[in-house]
Amino acid sequence: MTLCAGSSSVAPFENSMDYPTKEKLQLVEHSVTPAPGSSEASAEKPEEANSCCFCCSYRTGSISIAIFHLVMYLSYLGLLISVLCSRGARDVGAMFFVALSVMTISIVFISLMLHGVVKRRHQYLLAWAVWEGFIIGFETVCLVIFSIGGIGLVGFIVPVFRGCCVFVVLQYRGQLMAQPPKSEGNAQA
């Protein structure tokens, strides 16, 4: 069944019992298409524009960063635990236990960040950003003190990459904070 509105035709409706209303006709006649180069996700949610690495939203970038860091730190933690099991607790030094506690704290903060990104709660993102800032600062100080020639310059790639990760997560946190808060009725739905 095709309806005519003036000289232009309107797309048929799926159900023959579904009669067109004025609102439906206006939606069909004046449908808005997304701008060229934008994805449908950004057209539906303009607060999630393509900005992270010029290919995805800050939210997608934050989720990718959280998963990457979580896998990396869980691997390090597994390696540390295997060293502990093979040598015994008495044969490892205090630095080993410091590294073990730093890995554990990092995993907790990364898990909180992942939860915050997925549930769109900006409160959970700041703890990871502050912790990561401390780690970046510590790495930079260690590189400055212990770097030797070209090896030291290559070592600065890691803190710069981590700084970019913190930037992406803080940008997403800013987007979340700029959104109006949900009311209690909407939060349960």
C-alpha positions in Angstrom: 0.0 0.0 0.0 1.6 3.3 -1.1 0.3 6.6 0.1 0.6 9.8 -1.9 1.2 13.1 -0.3 1.1 15.7 -3.0 3.4 14.6 -5.8 5.9 12.6 -3.7 5.2 9.0 -2.7 5.6 7.8 0.9 7.2 4.4 1.7 4.7 1.6 2.4 3.9 0.7 6.0 4.8 -2.7 7.1 1.4 -3.7 8.6 -1.8 -3.2 6.6 -3.6 -2.4 9.9 -1.0 0.3 10.7 -2.6 3.5 9.5 -0.4 6.5 8.9 -0.7 9.3 11.3 0.4 12.9 10.8 3.6 12.3 12.8 4.5 9.2 10.9 4.1 11.0 7.6 6.2 13.9 8.7 8.9 11.5 9.9 8.9 9.7 6.5 8.9 12.9 4.5 11.5 14.7 6.5 13.8 12.0 7.6 17.3 13.3 8.6 20.3 11.4 7.4 23.6 11.5 9.2 26.2 13.9 7.9 28.8 12.4 5.5 31.6 10.8 7.3 29.8 10.3 10.5 28.7 7.0 11.9 25.2 6.1 12.9 26.3 5.8 16.5 27.5 9.4 16.5 24.2 10.5 14.8 22.2 8.8 17.5 24.4 10.1 20.4 26.1 13.4 19.4 28.0 13.4 22.7 30.1 10.4 21.4 31.6 12.0 18.4 34.5 10.3 16.6 37.5 11.7 18.4 39.8 9.0 19.7 42.6 8.2 17.3 40.4 9.8 14.6 38.5 6.5 14.2 36.3 5.9 17.3 34.6 7.6 20.1 36.3 8.4 23.4 34.1 5.7 25.0 35.3 3.0 22.6 38.8 4.2 23.1 38.5 4.1 26.9 37.1 0.6 26.8 39.9 -0.5 24.5 42.5 1.1 26.9 40.9 -0.6 29.9 40.9 -4.0 28.3 44.5 -3.6 27.0 45.8 -2.5 30.5 43.8 -5.2 32.3 45.3 -7.9 30.0 48.8 -6.4 30.4 48.6 -6.2 34.2 47.0 -9.6 34.6 49.9 -11.1 32.5 52.5 -9.3 34.7 50.7 -10.4 37.8 50.7 -14.0 36.6 54.4 -13.8 35.8 55.2 -12.4 39.3 53.1 -15.1 41.0 54.9 -17.8 38.9 58.3 -16.4 40.0 57.1 -16.4 43.6 56.0 -20.0 43.4 59.2 -21.1 41.8 61.6 -19.3 44.2 59.6 -19.3 47.4 58.6 -16.3 49.5 61.9 -16.2 51.4 64.1 -15.9 48.3 62.5 -12.9 46.8 63.3 -9.3 47.9 61.2 -6.5 49.1 61.0 -5.0 45.6 59.2 -8.1 44.4 56.4 -7.5 46.9 56.3 -3.8 46.0 55.8 -4.8 42.4 53.2 -7.3 43.4 51.2 -4.8 45.3 51.5 -2.2 42.6 50.1 -4.7 40.1 47.3 -5.6 42.4 46.3 -2.0 43.0 46.5 -1.2 39.3 44.2 -4.1 38.5 41.7 -2.8 41.0 41.8 0.7 39.5 41.6 -0.6 35.9 38.6 -2.7 36.8 36.9 0.3 38.3 37.6 2.3 35.2 36.2 -0.4 33.0 33.1 -0.5 35.1 32.8 3.3 35.0 33.2 3.4 31.2 30.7 0.6 30.5 28.1 2.0 33.0 28.8 5.6 32.0 29.8 6.7 35.5 32.4 9.4 35.5 33.2 8.9 39.2 35.0 5.7 38.6 37.4 7.1 35.9 39.3 9.6 38.0 40.9 7.1 40.4 42.6 5.3 37.5 43.7 8.5 35.9 45.3 9.7 39.2 47.0 6.3 39.8 48.2 6.2 36.2 49.6 9.7 36.6 51.7 8.6 39.6 53.0 5.6 37.6 53.8 7.9 34.6 55.6 10.3 36.9 57.6 7.4 38.6 58.5 6.0 35.2 59.7 9.3 33.9 61.8 10.0 37.0 63.4 6.5 36.7 64.1 7.1 33.0 65.7 10.4 33.7 67.9 9.0 36.5 68.9 5.7 34.9 68.7 6.4 31.1 71.8 6.0 29.0 71.9 7.5 25.5 69.5 6.3 22.9 68.0 3.6 25.1 66.7 6.3 27.4 65.0 8.1 24.5 63.3 4.9 23.4 62.1 4.4 27.0 60.2 7.6 26.9 57.7 6.0 24.4 56.0 4.1 27.2 55.2 7.1 29.4 54.0 9.1 26.3 51.7 6.3 25.3 50.4 6.0 28.8 49.8 9.8 28.9 47.8 9.6 25.7 45.7 6.8 27.3 45.1 9.1 30.3 44.1 11.9 28.0 41.5 9.8 26.2 39.9 8.6 29.5 39.8 12.1 30.9 38.2 13.4 27.7 35.5 10.7 28.0 35.1 11.6 31.7 34.6 15.3 30.6 31.9 14.2 28.1 30.1 12.2 30.8 30.3 15.1 33.2 28.8 17.5 30.6 25.8 15.3 30.1 22.7 16.2 32.2 22.3 13.8 35.2 19.7 11.1 34.9 16.6 11.3 37.1 15.7 8.5 39.4 12.9 7.4 37.1 15.2 7.2 34.1 18.0 5.5 36.0 15.9 2.5 36.8 14.6 2.1 33.2 
